[in-house]
Amino acid sequence: MAKKATANFGFRRVTPAEHTKLVDEVFDSVAARYDLMNDLMSGGIHRLWKSALIDRLDPQPGQLLLDVAGGTGDIARRFLRRAGAGGRAIICDLNESMLRTGRDRDMDLGETGAIARLCGNAEALPVAAGSMDAYTIAFGLRNVTRIPAALAEARRVLKPGGRFLCLEFSNVEAPLLKRVYDLYSFNVLPRLGALVAGDRDAYQYLVESIRRFPHREQLCAFMVEAGFEQVGARPLSGGIAAIHSGWRL
C-alpha cells in the first residue's frame, strides 16, 4: 500500500489538504496585527532584512515583480519605490484576510492601484509562464505545503534572465546565539502572540515552522533541482534569517 502523503504543520504531521487549510486559518487569525507583530518579534530588524532583499534584487524601471505570500504589501511597496518609473508589482497570497489588510494599507497610504493583488496558491500560481522579471517570497516559503512544487512554479513564471529571491528564517549556527534564540522563540513569542494578536497557537506554529524549514544548503539544493542557476544563500544576523537567490536562465 502506498504511503499516505503528509506535510509538516509545525511539529505535527498532517495531510496536504489539512496543511493548506490550517495555514490559511493561521493567517486569518493574525492578519490584522501581522505587521505590528513583525516589528515586536524582531525589534524592527525585519525591516533591515527586507531592505537587504531589495538591495540584492536591485529593481529597475519597467520591471514587473511577483511577490508571493506578500500579504500586506511590505516587499511590493519597497520594490516600487526603488524601481521608479514603470515599475509594477503583483502580490499573490493564499489568504484573503492578508490581501484585504494590504488593500486597506494602500488606502491609508494613498497608493490604491499601485499594486495588483491575486488570491492563489504558490504551488499553482494564477500567472502566465515566462511573464515576470522577478519573484520574491519573504517569510512565506516555510508555510507552503510542497516547497519543491512552489520553487518549480517560481521558475515557470519567470522570464529568461528573471531573478528569484527568498527571504526566510534560517539556521543559527553560533551555539550561544542559538541557545538565546531558542529560549526567546519558544518562551516569549507565543506569549507575545497571545497578548498582541490574541492567538498563542498561531505563533507557536510559526516558531515550530521555522525549526522545520530546510537548512540553507538543503533549500539551495531544492532550488537547483527546480532548475535555478547561480544559486546562493546569504545569512543575516548570525543566521537568524537568510536571503536565497537564483536565476532563471
ABEGO torsion letter per residue (X at the ends): XBBBBBBBBEABBBBAAAAAAAAAAAAAAAAAAAAAAAAAAAGGAAAAAAAAAAAAAGBBBGBBBBBBGAEAGAAAAAAAAAAEBGBBBBBBBABAAAAAAAAAAAAAAGABGABBBBBBBAABBBBBBGABABBBBBGAAAABABAAAAAAAAAAABBBGBBBBBBBBBBBABAAAAAAAAAAAAAAAAAAAAAAAGBAAAAAAAAAAAAABBBAAAAAAAAAAAGBBGBBBBBBGGGABBBBBBBBX
